[in-house]
Amino acid sequence: MRPITVEIDGTVRRGRVVSLPPDVSPGTVLEAIRGGDTGRLTVDCEQPRPVHDHVGHIHGGMGIRTRTALARAARSRDLTTEYDAEIERLDAEIAACEAELADHESGDCTPSRRSLAEQGTGTELREAVAAARGRLRACRDHGTDTDDAVERLEAAISELAEQETSAAAARERLAQARERNRRRREIRDRRLRLEDRRANLEREARATLVDRLRDEFAAAVDAVPGTPTPAEPFDAADLPAALAVGHVAALAAPVVLDCELFDSPQTASEWLGAPIVNV
C-alpha cells in the first residue's frame, strides 16, 4: 500500500492515513484524487481504478449499485471472463463505425429539392423552343427575314439547355445526399446492433465476475463492524455493501472515509487495504 502525499494550504501531509480539516469537502478531496485542479488541495497517489467511482467516498447515506461495483472490484484484481475477447472485438468495430460516421457527413436534401421545385419540369421552356422553331419555319415558308426568329430560337434553346444542366446537377446533388444518408443509416444501424450485442455480453461478463466474488463479498459483509448480517449479502445496506466491495477490491487510490464504524481511520485503512483520507 503506497503512502499518499496531500498538500493543503501549503502544508504537506504524508502517510497511509491523512486527516484533513473539517472545512474541506469530500467532493474537493475526490476531485484532487482523480486528478482535478482544486487550487487549495493536491493529492499525490495512485491512479484510481473504475471501482473507485463506487467506493471512493464511503459515508452514511451513500448509494451503490452493488453488483456493478463488485464486478469492477473483480476487474481491479485483473479477473477475466470468457466474454472479454469478444467485447474487445466489438469495441473495435464500434469505434470503426464512429470513425466512418465522422467521415460521412449527413446529406442535406433540402437545397436540391428546392432548386428542382423552382426550376419546374422545363415544360414551358420546351414549349418556348417549339414555338420559336415554328416562327422560324413560318418565316422561311413566307420568305420573310429570319434573323429575329433565329435569335429567338437560339435564346430559347440556350435557356432550355441551361435549365436542363442546372436540373441535372441538382438531381445529382440530391442523389448524392440521399446516398450519404442511406450509408449513414446503414452504419448507425450496424453500430446499434454491435452496441446491443456488447451490452448483452457485458451483462454476462458482469454476472460471471459477481459470481466469482460472491463468497468473498458475503464474508466481507459479515465482517463489516457494527452492522447486522443480512440473510442475503446483496440485501446489505449501502454503507456495509460499499465497505465489503472495497474490502474485496484491489484499491490503489485513497478512499475518502466519512463513517464511524471503525475504531480508527488506521483500522479502516487496514480493513480496506487502501490509503485513507479522513474527513
Summary of the structure (lengths in Angstrom):
residues: 279
radius of gyration: 36.2
end to end distance: 20.0
largest distance: 120.9
contacts: 801
relative contact order: 0.19
helix: 62%
strand: 10%
